[in-house]
Amino acid sequence: MVFNVILLIVLAICVITDLKSRLIYNKVIFPALLLSILLHIFFDGLSGLGFSLLGFLVGFSILLIPYFLGGMGAGDVKLLALIGAAKGPMFVLHTSIYMALIGGVLALFILIFSGGAFKRFKYYVYCLFVRKNGVYVPFALTKESMKKTYPYGVAIAGGAVISLIGKAWIL
């Protein structure tokens, strides 16, 4: 129960800061991480420490490759690692599945409702039609379109909340 309260408070703060400034602050993550590890040690001793560290490593490793590829911020990686440290490895695995589903839906909505989505779609259909007739037209991906970001902390928090209240009711 204590870990759920800590997690919900941290998730609420991270969602707000991620929506406002596209940042998840270390001054929120690190104290909660330390508190989670210390509480696991207090309640369960060394086995609690192992449980918390294993959850941390699983959560950290899930988003590490997307971070190195430039598709994820470091705050998102640390937030998922915190979720693992607070609730354990199986919880963070369930969270990551829900997080991916929510993130995909969120990305789809942003793609559809951002400016120029219909224009890009029309361009790609045209390129495919022209390519079918033997003319090569490269896909036009501008640097601006590749720099679009969205607050993935919202998807992480949504996945954690679904895992908290659902007990894997979607899977």
Beta strands, then each sheet from edge to edge (+ up, - down):
end
